[in-house]
Amino acid sequence: MANNLNQSQFVEDEIDLKEIIKVIFKSKKLIILTTLIFILASIIYSLSLKSSFETSAKFEIGHFVLPDGSFELIEQPSSLVSHFKIQMIKNPSVFNPNILIETLEGKIINLKTTSSSGEQNENLLTEIINYAYERHSNLADLINIQKTDKLSSELDSIESQISHITQKNQAQISNIENEIVFLKKNKQIELEGRILQLKSDLPVLDSEIMQLNQAVVDDSNNLNSLKGTSLGLERAASSPTLEQIISSYKSRITVISREKNRYISEINTLTQQLDSIEKDSWHYDEMFLLGQDDEMFLLDEKKRVLENSSQISQNLFTLNMAKKTLEEELLRLTNQNVIQTSPVGVIETKNVKPKTQFIISLGIILGFITSILLVFIINFVKSYKESEA
């Protein structure tokens, strides 16, 4: 029984397929007419389309040539592309949103646009390239100014440090020199006072020596006149003899003479030291002979330490080397070679014709499918009416 059912279903399917082919064949005029209408419409549509032009242009982003021979782009391609896209949103009348922007080789920008006017495309791309050139020229100047300002600021800072260290050192030396001058002035006054005192004491010593010499002469004469007399014997027995007195006078003269010579020697020494101080050729060993000049010695030693300080010299040397390096960088920056943004090759424009064959083929397919649908719809409506009747 199952075989009978399958055979019956096959017969029905075969009858239906034959009916379909039969219906299509009967409606061949409608199918051909509908298809022809679609073909005609597609031909008219393709003929109505105007020719379009595709224009492309390339430009290379400018760069700085670094001292080691490498280069630094004025602007990264991704940043420039983002800038263009923002401008397309803000100024669509200037930056056509239909422009395709691509990055090539990390430094080349490829521009492409399509419209009905090749001249319009070329003008648009030329305007964009000029815009990029102006933008990068301004950026290059701005970058140079920023780098110059930074180097100048660092250079000013180093010069300020050098000036501060130098002035501080000179101020300390100047203060020490003023203290030394003050101490030397006091020493001069002290020496001059001492010399004046010694010179004023010399006449007193000379007068005392003169008086003693006169007493020696007088007593010697008296001694000579009393020798051999009874008065001389009586005096010699009751008091020191004239010989003893004369001997004491001579001893006193010797002491005073030595003191005088010491005064004269000291005056000479002090005079030499005073001359040395006035001529600034004094020596500490001579000054120490006068005693208690430790402060002046320490000040002068401190002055020499400041003048010959290795730490200060090292700091100044380091700062001067850094200053020289910055000056060289500033000079290189001033003379730095800048390669400006420029087109790569020429602007190319090609004619993009309408796809007529594709449009007509699509019209044939759509016409045939539409005609088949119409046939089925008409046949369905006809069958439905017959069944209702």
ABEGO torsion letter per residue (X at the ends): XAAAAAAAAAAAAAAAAAAAAAAAAAAAAAAAAAAAAAAAAAAAAAAABBBBBBBBBBBBBBBBBBAAGBBBBABBAAAAAAAAAAAAAABAAABBAABBBBBBGGABBBBBBBBABAAAAAAAAAAAAAAAAAAAAAAAAAAAAAAAAAAAAAAAAAAAAAAAAAAAAAAAAAAAAAAAAAAAAAAAAAAAAAAAAAAAAAAAAAAAAAAAAAAAAAAAAAAAAABGBAAAAAAAAABBBAAAAAAAAAAAAAAAAAAAAAAAAAAAAAAAAAAAAAAGABBAAAAAAAEGAAAAAAAAAAAAAAAABAAAAAAAAAAAAAAAAAAAAAAAAAABBBBBBBBBEBBBBBBBBBBAAAAAAAAAAAAAAAAAAAAAAAAAAAAAAAAAX
